[in-house]
Amino acid sequence: MSISRVVNFSQVPLADLGMHVPAVVQEVLAPPAMPDWATWLAEIGFLPGESVQVIARGAPGGDPLVIRIGDSTFALRKAEAECVRVLPAAGAEGAR
């Protein structure tokens, strides 16, 4: 018996979301070397169903990202934002 995972190709990493594009958190996938990131991101509000937007990027290189999640604002490193998978709002251009 094989179990397959359904992949939603509309999801993008939060780090790749365009500026001011409304999106909804779908899941958080921490890298194996940093499993505590998933818990930390959940504790500060990165939970499935939460509204999220990238509101600024650092220069040069776009790191860190300033993220609005719900009514809170956080700065995340790109590596942390890569862990968060989001679904851009219908009709929005989600990827940069």
C-alpha positions in Angstrom: 0.0 0.0 0.0 1.4 3.4 -0.9 0.5 6.7 0.6 0.9 9.7 -1.5 0.8 13.3 -0.3 -1.3 15.8 -2.2 0.8 18.8 -3.1 -0.9 22.2 -3.7 1.2 23.9 -6.3 -0.5 27.2 -5.5 1.4 27.4 -2.3 4.5 29.4 -2.1 7.1 29.9 0.6 6.5 33.1 2.6 10.0 34.3 1.6 8.8 34.3 -2.1 5.5 36.1 -1.6 5.3 39.4 -3.3 5.2 42.7 -1.3 1.8 43.5 0.2 0.1 40.4 -1.3 -2.5 39.0 1.0 -2.1 35.3 1.8 -3.1 32.6 4.2 -0.7 30.4 6.1 -1.1 26.7 5.0 1.6 24.9 6.9 5.0 25.3 8.6 7.8 22.9 7.6 10.9 23.4 9.7 14.3 22.1 8.3 15.6 18.9 9.9 18.6 20.8 11.4 16.3 23.4 13.1 13.1 21.5 14.3 12.5 24.0 17.0 11.6 26.7 14.4 8.2 25.1 13.8 7.3 25.5 17.5 8.7 29.0 17.7 6.8 30.2 14.5 3.6 28.7 15.9 4.1 30.4 19.2 4.3 33.8 17.5 1.2 33.2 15.4 2.3 31.4 12.2 -0.6 28.9 12.3 -2.7 27.5 9.4 -5.5 29.9 8.5 -3.8 33.1 9.7 -3.7 36.0 7.3 -0.1 37.1 6.4 1.6 39.7 4.2 5.2 40.7 3.5 5.3 44.5 4.2 9.0 45.2 3.8 12.3 43.6 2.8 15.8 44.6 4.1 18.4 45.8 1.7 20.6 44.5 0.2 19.4 41.0 -0.5 15.9 41.3 1.0 16.9 39.9 4.4 15.2 40.2 6.9 11.6 40.4 5.9 9.0 42.4 7.8 5.9 40.2 8.1 2.4 41.2 9.2 0.6 38.1 10.7 -2.9 38.9 12.0 -2.5 42.1 14.0 1.2 41.5 14.8 4.4 42.5 12.9 7.7 40.5 13.0 11.0 40.5 11.3 12.0 37.0 10.0 15.2 35.9 8.3 14.6 34.5 4.8 15.5 31.0 6.1 12.7 31.2 8.7 10.2 32.6 6.1 11.1 29.7 3.8 9.6 27.3 6.4 6.1 29.0 6.1 4.0 27.9 3.2 1.2 30.3 2.2 -1.6 30.4 -0.3 -1.9 33.9 -2.0 -5.4 35.4 -2.0 -7.5 34.5 -5.1 -6.5 36.7 -8.0 -3.3 37.9 -6.4 0.1 37.6 -7.9 1.8 35.7 -5.1 5.3 34.9 -6.3 7.9 37.6 -7.0 
